[in-house]
Amino acid sequence: MKLGLCIRNMGPQSTRATLLECARLAERAAIDHLWVADHVAIPPDQAEGSGGRYLDPLATLAFLAAATEKIGLGTGVLVVPYRPPLATAKWIATIQELSGGRFHCGVGAGWMEPEFRVVGVARERRGAITDHTLEFLHRCFAANEVEEAGVRFLFLPRPKRPPIYVGGSGRPAMLRAARFGDGWMPSGGDPQKLGVAISELRELFAAAGKPAPEVIALTSLPLDEPDKATERARSLAAVGVTAVVHASRYSDSAEFGRNADVLAERIRPALEGT
């Protein structure tokens, strides 16, 4: 099982200095990957914890790619309907190229109604827009020449397509993952509930002629109780989760570094072979 951490690209922890220090501490601890969130317009009454301060996730990962060498960098998740398909594909290809192939593309259809109003996208069309963008993204990474809207153009650079992990719950997300993704990125850490969904997902992947999906669970482990955290991670691995991403609020880089060290020094050795 792989282990990741959410790095806060929001709130007071999203300063240049703190982001850099956190990323370097995670890489030093040999954490597998770092993940950022996506919001573009937080209403004041929903800004608790962030103050409404959010860095763009793709720009943040491009910045962190230059400050690190080995650690994976992912969106957990990128809200696909907020951005034009070609601009999104170009951002993803650029980060993948300049990071040396370390990008992990977590995607979702979104949910926050006020944000959809601000970006001028009908919320009821979010599923269709997400599907179109993901189909377009696959075409961009499949050939140097792409056709869209009756125009042929060169899509370069064209590095290896990053893995795509579809977020969300319910059958629409499962079907989207089987159609466009390499895996699923659920939120929550209930092994029983995830086990049922993963069984369904495996059937959908098999029907689509795909190998078994990766499942990257975005959750919160009780790192102040390493034995309990290890048991929860083992339970998730037993139902088919292939990676756990620990998400928590931390006050500064020192606290983030302690979390990374617990994952690396206590949790990882106990999970070897899972």
N, C-alpha and C positions, 0 to 999 in steps of 0.2 A: 504493500500500500504506500502511495506517495502522500506527502504532507505539504500543505501550503498555508499561507497566511494572507489575510486581507490587510492591505496597507491603506491607511486612511487618506484618501485624496479629498477629504472633506474636513470641515471644522478647523480648530486651531492647530491640529497636528499636520495640516497639509501645507506647511511652509517648506521652502526649498531645503533648508538645512535638515529638518526632521525627516523629510522623505528620503533624502540622500543617506542619512545615517541609518534609518530603518532598513533600507534596501541593502546596504552594505553589511549590516549585522545579520540579516537573513541569509545572504549569500555566504557569509563566513561560517554560519551554522549549517550550511549545506541543505537548507530548506529547498524543496523542489520547485516551488513557484510562488509568485506574489500576484494578488488579484485586486483590482480597483472596481469601484462602483460607478454608476452612471445616473446623474440627475442634471437637468439643465435649468430648471426654474422651480425652485422650492417655494411654496406659499409660506408666508410668515408664520401661520398657525401650525405648520408641519416642520418647522425648522429646528426643533429640539435636538440637540446633539451635534448639529452641524452649523447652526447659525445661518443657514442658507448658503454657506461658502462651499462650493464644489469646484474642483478643478476638472477640466475635460479629461475623460479617461484615456483617450487615445493620445492626446498630447502628453499626459502624465507618463504613459508607458514609453513613449518615444524618448522622453527625458531620462527615465530610469534605464532604458536600454544603453544609453551612453555612459551610465555610471556603474554598470555591472557587466559581468562577462559570461556567467554560466546560468544564472537562475532564470526559470521560466517566468513569463510576464503575461498576465491574462486579464480579460474583462469579465467581471462577474456580477451582472452581465451588461453588455452593450444593448441599449434599447434601439433596435434597428429602425423602427419607423420615424425616429426623430431626424434622420440624416438621409441625404440623397444617396442612391445606390452607388453611383460611380465614385463620388467623393469618399464614401465609406470604403469601397474596395481599394482605392488608392492609398488611403491611410493604413489599412491593414497590410497591404503589400509593402509599403514603405517601412513600417515597423518590423515586419518579418525580415525584410532585406537587411536593415541596419542593425538589427539585434542578432543577426546570424542564425535565424530560424528558431527563435525562442518564444514567439508569440503563441498564445492560446486564446482562441476566439470564442468566448462565451457570449451568447446572444439571447435576446428575449423580445417579446412583443410589447412589453410595457403595460402599465396599469394606471398611472396617476393622471386622472382626468384633467386637472389644471395644466399640466405640462403639455398634453396634447393640444389644448386650446392655444397655448402660447406659441407652439411651433407650427400651428396652422394645419394640423393633421386630424382628420376625423377618427376618433377613438375606435369606432365600430369597424374601421378599415385596417386596423393594426395588423390583424392576422394575414390578410391578403398582401399588404405591403411587405411584411416580414418575409413571406414566402417568395415574393418576386425578387426581393433584394438578395436572398440566399441563393436562389437559382442563378441570378446574374453573377453573384460572387463566384460560384462554381465555374461558370463559363469564362470569367476573367482569368482564373488560375489554370484553365485547361489549355489555353492557346494564346500565342502572342497577338493574334488578330481577333478582335471581338466585334460583333455587330449588335447594335442597339438603336432603336428608333430610326432604322433605315440607314444608319451611318456605320461604316467600318472604321475601326481605329486600332492603334497599337496599344496594348496594355503592357507596359514595361516600366520598371523591372517586373519580372514575373518569377519570384522565388517559389519554393515549394509551398503549396497551400497549407496554412496552419490548421490544426485540428479545430473542428467546430463543435461546441457543446451547447445544446439548446436548453435554456432555462424554462422554468414554469412547471405547473402541475396539471394533471388532467389529461384526457385523451388527445386534445389538439396538440399539446406540447410533445406527447409521445409520438404522434404521427409525424410531426415536423422533425423531430430528432431522427426518426427512421428514414425520412425522405432526404434530409439535407445534412444531417450531422454525423459525427463520429462518436457521439455520446450525449449524455444528459447531465445537466447541472442543477439538481434540486436544492431547495433551501430546507433546512430542518434535519434533525438527526435521530428520528424514531426508526430503529431498525425494522420493526414489524411493518410499518406503513411503507417504508422504502422497499422492503423485500417483495411485497406484492406488486408494486409498480415496476420494479426491475425485472421481475418475471415476465410481465406483459411486454416490457420494452425489448427484452431478448427475443420474444416471439416475433415482434414487429421487425426487428433487425434481421432475423433469420428469413422471414418472408421476403424481405427486400434484398436478400442475397449478400448481406453484410456480416462481417465478423461480430462477435459479442461486443456490445457497447462499453465504452468507458463511462463510469459514473462518478462524478466529482461532487461530493456533498458539501455544501456551504452550511456550516453549523458552528456551534460554540462548544468547545470541550472544556471541562472543568480542570484547567491546567494547575490550579492551586491544589488539586488532589490527583497527582499523576497516575496512581493506580486506578482510580475511577475513570480517568480520561482514557487510559489504555484499554480498559474493558469495554468502554463505549466504542472506541475505534475498532477493536476486535469484532464487536457485534456488527458493526457496519460492514466490515470486510467480509464477514460470514454470509451476508445477504447479497453481496455482489458490488459493494462500493469499492472503487479502485483508488480513490484519493479523497482525503478529508482536508478541507480548507477551514482553518480556525478563524472565526470572525469575532472580534471583541473591541470594545472601546479601550484605548490606552491613553494615558496622560502625556507620555513623552517617549522618546526613542529608547530610554533605559528600560521602561516597562515592556515595550515591544521586544527589545532584545532578550529580556528574561523569558518571554513567551517562546521566542525562537529557540532558546537554549533548552527549555523543558521539552519541546517537541523533538529536538535533535538528540538530546542526551538521555531522556527518560522514555519518551513514547516510541521513537523510532527503533531502538534496540529491542524493545519488547514486541514489536510488530514484524520483526524480520521473518520472512517466509510467508507473510500474508499478502 
